[in-house]
Amino acid sequence: MPQQPLAQVPVDAIWDWQEHGSCRSADPSLFFHPQNERGSARRNRDRAAKAICAGCPVRIECADYAVRAREPYGVWGGLTEEERETIYARIDLAEYPRRRGEGARMAADEIDAATAPLRVTA
């Protein structure tokens, strides 16, 4: 995973949720695009990553971390870089979520929509 400047890592960040991520058994290259990847290749790779995220038991924790840390790279919790950029632009910096769970609450609609078409319901 890419290294973030410590100033962006939330103070209350915990990492144990990562041990339970569905991505742990997947090819990491699905979640991080190669340099200059564009068009259908990027959409297909993002879609494959989102499919893994859709069934992940820690998808919300992952997306919450990514939003709070302003994670610039990869697919996290089913959110692509572009989807997170939209969230970052929408949230006023003065009210930016820093405590655990705040990112998930502030971006709940986007997080839900990111994998909704891919989730299997019983």
C-alpha positions in Angstrom: 0.0 0.0 0.0 1.3 3.5 -0.7 2.8 5.4 2.2 1.0 8.5 3.3 2.5 11.5 5.0 1.9 11.1 8.7 0.0 14.3 8.8 -2.8 12.7 6.8 -3.0 9.5 8.8 -5.9 9.9 11.3 -4.6 10.1 14.8 -7.0 7.3 15.9 -6.2 5.1 13.0 -6.3 1.4 13.8 -5.2 -1.3 11.4 -6.6 -4.6 12.6 -9.5 -4.4 10.1 -7.0 -4.9 7.3 -6.4 -8.4 8.6 -10.0 -9.3 7.6 -10.1 -7.6 4.2 -11.1 -9.6 1.2 -8.3 -7.9 -0.7 -5.7 -9.9 1.3 -6.2 -12.9 -1.0 -6.4 -10.8 -4.2 -3.8 -9.6 -6.6 -2.8 -6.1 -5.2 -2.4 -4.8 -8.8 -6.2 -4.9 -9.1 -6.4 -2.1 -6.5 -3.7 0.2 -7.7 -3.5 1.2 -11.4 -0.3 1.1 -13.4 1.2 4.4 -14.5 -0.7 5.8 -17.5 -3.6 3.3 -17.4 -6.6 4.8 -19.1 -10.0 4.0 -20.6 -11.5 0.6 -20.6 -8.5 -1.1 -19.1 -8.8 1.2 -16.0 -12.6 0.8 -15.8 -12.3 -3.0 -16.0 -9.6 -3.1 -13.3 -11.6 -0.8 -11.0 -14.7 -2.9 -11.6 -12.8 -6.1 -10.7 -11.5 -4.4 -7.5 -14.9 -3.2 -6.6 -16.3 -6.7 -7.0 -13.9 -7.9 -4.3 -14.8 -4.9 -2.1 -18.5 -5.5 -2.6 -18.4 -8.7 -0.5 -15.8 -7.6 2.0 -16.6 -7.7 5.7 -14.6 -4.6 6.4 -15.6 -2.5 3.4 -17.0 0.4 5.5 -14.0 0.5 7.8 -11.7 0.6 4.7 -13.7 3.4 3.0 -13.8 5.3 6.3 -10.1 5.2 6.6 -9.5 6.2 3.0 -11.8 9.2 3.3 -10.4 10.4 6.6 -6.8 9.9 5.4 -7.5 11.5 2.0 -6.0 8.4 0.5 -4.9 9.5 -3.0 -4.2 6.1 -4.6 -6.1 2.9 -5.3 -9.5 1.4 -4.7 -10.4 1.4 -1.0 -13.7 0.1 0.4 -15.0 0.1 -3.2 -14.2 3.8 -3.8 -12.0 4.6 -6.7 -9.6 7.6 -6.7 -12.1 9.6 -8.7 -15.0 8.8 -6.4 -12.9 9.8 -3.3 -11.8 13.1 -5.1 -15.5 13.9 -5.5 -16.0 13.3 -1.7 -13.0 15.4 -0.8 -14.2 18.3 -2.9 -17.7 18.1 -1.3 -16.5 18.2 2.3 -15.5 21.5 3.7 -11.9 21.3 4.9 -12.8 22.9 8.2 -15.3 20.2 8.9 -13.2 17.3 7.5 -13.8 14.0 9.2 -10.9 13.0 11.4 -12.4 10.6 14.0 -13.1 7.0 13.3 -16.5 6.5 11.7 -16.9 10.1 10.6 -15.7 9.5 7.1 -18.2 6.7 6.7 -21.0 8.8 7.9 -20.2 11.9 5.8 -19.7 9.8 2.7 -22.3 7.1 3.3 -24.2 7.6 0.1 -21.1 7.5 -2.0 -19.8 4.4 -0.2 -23.1 2.6 -0.6 -23.4 3.5 -4.3 -19.8 2.5 -5.1 -20.5 -1.2 -4.9 -24.3 -1.4 -4.9 -24.6 -3.0 -8.3 -22.0 -5.6 -7.5 -23.3 -6.8 -4.1 -25.1 -10.1 -4.0 -28.1 -10.2 -1.7 -29.4 -13.4 -0.2 
